[in-house]
């Protein structure tokens, strides 16, 4: 049986035009009323830390399924959707699964970096000058438009220090930003307080902007963009992530949620997720290193986003209530007789659909697995013993390659900025800053491997974990900047001048 080749256009069609699972109520509001940003770290939702997928866990496999319309849903018209009849047949061919040879560009950073380059070099490669300039000009413009009292225009040096400050306080885990300037030495952080006065820091955080409000299109206009507040950053980073890194052979397509309450025009409700309300991002990440390569904030279809140039094979989970799902695999008498490890498959036009019994039934759709070779997965039993459960190859392959977006999220979360804000787009701003930091760390890791590809005793660059990478990045971004007035140099300068003009 020949596998059906799926173009990336189709993948984009499937994931980015996916039907909305959520309450897509759009609120009418004016979010730019100069709201204050409240601090402390929001209590974290309970997250599933286990990257090994448990297929008995409904919420995990619901995050990574291939989306096709459900059978009884068509909200806009209220009519039942129809699809052409699909003839599913027996899967009687048993051959080994053969992946095509990978012919893409070499996996990893596109550009070469000098041996032992500083973390900030990697970060600046992704967070471009255009983005720094945008932060400076739009923040100054917004502050002037809002007539902020005693506003002093910011500079790129100050904004870099400000971003470094946010990263730094996330490693430091100050529970409340205001504690940094506390007179109580137990909770204060004088090293951070050196960079900004409290007033200047809050002035920057309250006025930081990426878009010009006066150029926004009326919300009733056809060109209105719900994401205009964050769109420039999304556009620049998407391009930057893709042009600076080449994916490996296996990629993972999944959704990520950026939690955030308030009047968010792209807020989604996802009852199966640990974070139930927030902004949803569709992401494409590299399975081997968790580099996030492409993402789209879910706010309806984007114009002109389809990628072209290479094809891909696809494996995903699929709910049994989706249109076109093979009826032979929903037969209750068949499903009842299945024991853990059993599976049944059917096929049509190069696509195979498999239902496999773990603690629950899980369905997989694949256009690469033209046979269902046997493999094993490990499962923990009560009492801690580990047993091997038989599983078709599609399960093992899915398990192995599907966790990139979760892994990226887990890695990022360790030192995430994660500050609460009343401005809905600020949570996305913080999220993208963290993704950029993590992607630059992953780039550094890949370079570390190539720098030290010789014998171990000839290693030319030290290994760096995420914490030490971020710490070095913070030091470079903050540099020697301080918003505090330094009186001593000024005094020396005046004294020097007075000496010069003395007759
Ligand atoms: Zn990779």
Boltz pocket constraint, residues with backbone or C-beta under 6 A from the ligand:
constraints:
  - pocket:
      binder: B
      contacts: [[A, 107], [A, 246], [A, 247], [A, 248], [A, 286], [A, 287], [A, 288], [A, 289], [A, 290], [A, 291]]
      max_distance: 6.0
